[in-house]
Amino acid sequence: MNRYIIIIFILLTLSGCTTHFLRTTSRESAGIAPLPENTAEAVLQIYGAPVWGLAGLFAIHTWIAAKPTNVESYTVYEVVSSEQRQGPSRLRIERDVPDRYWYGARPRLLKEFRGEGTDSLIVSVDMAAKNYPWPNTYSAYPGPNSNTFTAWIAKQVPKLGLELPYSAIGSGYAGGN
């Protein structure tokens, strides 16, 4: 019996290592978000994608993408680890591909808002992001991390009605969600 558990553990470890090394740093679109140049309406989306290796079997990285009305680009809001960002701040607020692969993992749309009322949500998300209390700190567990950031936004902007999945490890660090 114990031998089978060890074999299963080794196989899972190897499969995690394989997927870890097969993943790329591709930042291409997964084709989920509407093209900003073809979409006049405001769009606000929350994404999640599996993290690297074995942890990706049960943990995700989350981020928020926003495109105000008549703007032809998305702004991505997220917190990343020191390996992914130079400088003291872990907080990233930049123009980017909204639905990009996360180190080879296809993102999943967790929540979306479009059209009327979305611009005011985007303003609220932007204000909350700029007031995030842990911009220079990152800890995979228990937080603060990318999921802490998204949970913080959800707490500050209750109109989002966002409840992160259990796989958003670190979301409880923000004191809710």
Sequence and secondary structure as in RCSB ss.txt:
>XXXX:A:sequence
MNRYIIIIFILLTLSGCTTHFLRTTSRESAGIAPLPENTAEAVLQIYGAPVWGLAGLFAIHTWIAAKPTNVESYT
VYEVVSSEQRQGPSRLRIERDVPDRYWYGARPRLLKEFRGEGTDSLIVSVDMAAKNYPWPNTYSAYPGPNSNTFT
AWIAKQVPKLGLELPYSAIGSGYAGGN
>XXXX:A:secstr
 HHHHHHHHHHHHHHHHHHHHH      B S S  GGG  S EEEEEEEE SGGGGGT EEEEEEEE TT SS E
EEEE  TTT  SS  EEEEE  TTB BTTB  EEEEEEESTTHHHHHHHHHHHHHT S TT   SSSSSSHHHHH
HHHHHH GGG     TTSTTGGGGS  
